[in-house]
Amino acid sequence: MPVFDVATLQCLLAIDSATFAVAVFSTIWQRFGDGRREWAVALACQTLGWGLLAAGPRWLPPIALTAAPLLNLVGLSLYGLAMTRLTGNRLHPAWHIIPPALGIVLVSPLIAAWEGRASALLAIILIQLVICMVPLVRRNDKWLSRTSRGIVIAAFALGAAGVLLQFLSLNTGTASSIYTHSPANSTRFLLAHLNIVVANIGIALLYREHAMGKLSHQANLDPLTELFNRASFIEQAGREIQRAQAAGAQIAALIVNIDAFKNINQRFGQLGGDRLLRHFAKLLVQALRSEDLCARWSGASFAVLMIDSNTQGARLLAARLAQAVETSIVEPDGIRYGISVGIADGTQPEIGASKLFTQAETARQQARETAADHAETAQ
């Protein structure tokens, strides 16, 4: 097994950390979020820590070198926190706070005489590396690929292997100063070098996938109501209609329009109209089942596709929506409004999504005209 120069590997680790720190800060500047801030600070801690170790006792006093493991502990804790926020797989805050806090106690002069503190410190670092891996095991964020998550997990596993090697050396009596030229030290630093390079490349890939997935998702949404936009909805509805026709399943379409929206917009202004649209979008989502699809169809019109449901189910949904609208007020404007609904049967042979919702819109207009005629007759 080749023996690497320890000092060279220490300098290489410091350079790796600094390079990744510059890359992170330059790529996510003013775009912190989803754990990026924690990742950036973790890299800064890692850079400073390895920089101190690279300088060594030749250039720095012992108290300065004591800060290196502290920075490593804080950095690992922040890496774990970044991974939980990126993936959405939350861990109890204690897992991010207690390990570095215990490590700080172990490094402090308060228990300098305890012979087992070096082993305890390595055990804490090992726990922190596991905490970094745990959020990546379960796929919660649908945009993060298994490959990228595997790369980061493997990288932290390399770091854990280096810590285990040091732990075994310490407990078998073969441990030596980190500045001693030995195969064990060289191997440990080489594993740490691979950990830094592979982990940060993998994390960068994860954030790229997350950002691209988020942008793609946002491109499919109406920015005001956060429902699907018309183009995305037509594509998804088309697939569901084909599936239902192939399986002989029932499916129903609705077009729901907010009545007199133009007058409301003129009276309460565009902001009032926007609040009304968001208000109704929220009512609509609450009324639907998880399997149903909905979208903002046009200005004040919304489209709904009810999966595995017939026109009777659609009429029940329309009644629930009408009742919810009737009993609600859009604050702070105090707006009251009504809706009109058109329903179409999606089990018609060879019918596409556009034609189906055109039929629903025609049915809505006819129902509204009929209601207007009845109102005139009653007068």
N, C-alpha and C positions, 0 to 999 in steps of 0.2 A: 504493500500500500504506500503511495507516495507521501512524503512528508512535506507539507507546505510551510513556508515561512509565516509564523504567526503574525508578526508585525505587518507583513504584506497583506494578509487576509483582513486584519483589522482596518487598515487603510482602505481596502477594497469595500468592506462593509460600510464604512463611513461615506465613501463616494457613492455607493449604491443608494444609501438612504437619502443623501443630498440630491441626487439626480431625480429620484422619485418624488421627493418633496417639491422640487422646482416644477416638475411635470404636473403634479396635482394642483398646486397653487395657480399655475398658468392656465390650466384647462377648466377649473371650476370657480375661478374668480367671479364673484358676484352671483354665483349660482349654487350657493350652499343649500343643502337640504337633503333629506333621506339619508342622513349619516355622513354626508361629504365633509361637513365641518369636523366631525370627530375623526374621520380618516386623515384629514389634513393635519390636525393637531397631533395625532398619533405619529405621523411621519416626521413632524418637527421634533417630537420627543426622541424618536428613534435616531434621527440624524444627529442631534446633540449628544445623545448617549454614546453612540458608536464613535463620534468624534472625540469625546473625552477618552474612551478606551484606546483609540488609535494613538492619541498623544501620549498616554501612559505616564508612569511615574517619572520618566526622564524630563518631561516638560511641565507636569502638573503636580501640585501638592496632594497628599492623600485625601484631604477633605473634598477636593474636586472630583477625584475618582469615585468617591462614595456616591456622588450624584448620578453616576452612570446607571447602576442597577435600579435606582429610583425612577429615572426617566424611562427605563425599559418596562418597569411595572405599570407605570401610568399609561405608556404607549399601548401596551397589550390590552389594558382595560378599555381604552378608547377604540382599539380595533374591534373588540367584541361588541361594544356599543354601536359602532358603525354598522356592523353586520346585522345586528338585530333591527336597526332602523331601516336598513336597505331591504331586508327580506320581509319585514313585518312580523317575524316570529319573535315576539317579545320575551325577554327573561326578566325575572324579578330584579329590581335595581340593586339589591344586595349583592348579586353575583358580580356586578361591575364595581362595587364600592369596597366590599370587605377584603377581597384578595390584595389589591394594592395597599390598602390601609394596614393590613397585617405585614405586608412586605416592608413598608416604611418603618414599622416597629422593629422588625428583624434587622434592618440595616442600621438602625440608630445605635448610638453608643450605650444605650440603656442596658442591653443584654449582650454586650460584646463578649462577655466571658462564657456564654453558653456554647458548648461544643457542637450542638446539633442545629445551630441556626442556619448554616450553609445548606444543609439538607432540606430544612424547612422552607428556605427561600426558593430552592429549586422545585420543590413540590408545589409551591404557590404559582410559580411561573408555568409549570406543567398544567395546572388547573386553568390558568388563564388562557393557554393555548387551546385547551378543550372547549372553553367557553366561546372562543372565536369560531370554532368549527360547528358547534351545536346549531346555531340559527340557519346554517347553510344546508343541513341535512334534509330538512323538510321543505318542500317547494311550496311556498305560500304566494310569492310574487310570480304570477304566470309568465312574466317577461324574462325571467332569469333562467338560462338554459342549464341543463344538467352538467354539460361539459365545463362551463365556466365555474359553476359551483364546485365541481370536482377538482378543478385546478387549484382553487383557493384552499379547499380542504386538504389536498395533498401537500400544499406548501406549508400550512400550519403543522401538518403531521411531520414534515421534515424538521421543523423547529423543535417539535416535541421529541423527536429522535435525538437531536443534539443535546437537549436537556437531560434525557434519560442516560445518554452516554456519560455526561458529566456527573450525574447522580451516582451511576455505577462506579465510576472512577473514585469518587469521593468516599463511597462506602466500602471499597475494596482496598483502600489505602494507597492507591496509585495516582491520586489527584495531585496536581502541581499548579503552580501559579499560572494564570492565563497568559502571562508573558514568557512562559517557558516554551522552548522549541521542542514539541513532542508530537507523536502521531495522534494522540487523543485530542490534544488542543487543536491541532490543525484540522482534524476531521470535524470537530465541533464547530469551528469557525466556518468551515466549508458548508456544513449543513445550514448554519445561520445565514450565510451568503445566499444559498439557494432559496431559503425561506423568504428573505427580503425580496429577491428578484421575482420569483414565481408568484408569491402572494400578491404583491402590488400590481403585477401585470394582470393577474386574475381578477383582482378587485376593480381595476380599470375597465376590464371587459364587462364585468357585472354592471357597473354604472353606465357603460355605453348601451348595453342591452336594455337596462331599465329606462334610460332616457329615450331611446328609440321606440320602445314599446309604449311609453307614456305619450309621446308625440303622435304615434299612430292611433292610439286610443282617442286622444283629443281631436284628431282630424275627423273621427267618426261621430263626434258629438256636436250638438247645437250649443254654442258658447253661452247662450242666455239661460236656457232651461236645463242644460246638461243631460238632455235626452239624446237618443240617436238622431242624426240628421237624416234628411229624406233619402239621400243616395245610399248611405250605409244601411238604412232600414229596408229599402227595396231589395238590396242584395240578400240580407238575412231572411227577409220574409219570403223571397223567392225560393230559397233552399227549404224553408219549413213547409211551404205549400207543396213543393215537389215530394217531400218526404211523406206528407199527409196523404197525397193522392196515391203514392205507391203503396202505402200501408192501409189504405182505405179508412184513414182516421178522419175525425171531424175537425174543422177549423173555421173560424169566423173572423171577419174583419169589421172594424168600426172606424168611422171618421167622426171626430168630435170637434165642434166649432164653438168658440166663445161668441155669444150673440152680442151685437152692437158694439163690437170692440173698437171700431173707428170712432164712435161717439165718446166712448170711455177714454180713449187716447186723447181726444181733443179737450175733454173736460179736465182730466187729471194730469195731462202731459205725458211725454214719453216715458219718464221714470215711473209714473203711476201705472202705465200700460205694461212696462217691463215687470213691475212687482206683481201685477195680475197674472201674467204668463207664468212666472216662477211659482206663484201660489197654486195655479191650476195644475202645473206639471207635478208638483208635490202631491196634490190630492190624487192625481191619476196613478202615480207610482204606488201610493198606499192602497189603492183599490184593486190593483192587479195582483195576480199570482206570480210567483217567481219565474215560472216558465213562459209567461206571456211577454210579448215584445211591444214597445211603444216608441213613438218618435214625434218630433215636431214636424208636421207635414208641410205647413206653409205658415203665413203670418200668424193667424190666431186659430189655426186648425191643427189637430193632433190625430195621429193614426195609431191604431191598436190592432195587433194580431193575437187572437186568443187560440192557444195551442190546445188540441184535444178538447175542444168545446164547440157547441153548435150555436145557432142563432138565438136559441132560447137563453143560453148562458150569456150571450152578448147583450140581450135585452135586460137581463138581471143586472149586468155590469152597468149599463146605461142608466138604469133606475138608481143604483147606488151612487153613481157619480152625480146625477141630478140632485139627489137628496143632500149629498155632501156639499155641493155648490150652493144650494139654497140656504143651508144653515151656517154658511161661513161668510166672513167679511175680510176683505183685504185691507190690512192695516199698514201704515197709519192713515191711509186715505179714506177708509170707511167705504170701500167700493163693494157693491153688491152686483152680481151678474148672473146670467143664465147661459145654458148651453143647448145646442141642438145636436142630435146624433143620427148618423146613418149607418145601417148594418148591411153586410153582404155575406152570402154563404160561400166559403172558400173551397167547398168540395165539388164545385162545378168542374167537369172534365176539361183538361187542357187550358185552364185559366192561369194567367200570370199575375204577378203581384201588382203591377201598374193597372191592369184592367180591373182587378178585384177591388182596389181602393177607389178607382173611378166609379165603379158601381156603388160603392158605399157612399161616396160624395153625392152621387145622383139621388140615392135614397134619402140622404140628409136634406137635400134641397126640396125634394117632394114632400117630406114630412113637415118641413117648416112652412111650405106654401099651404099645405092642408090645414095646419094649425092656424095660419093667418086667416084663411077662408072661414074657418069655424068661429074665429073671434069676430070677424065682420058680421057673420050671420047672427051671432048672439047679440050684437049691438042693435 
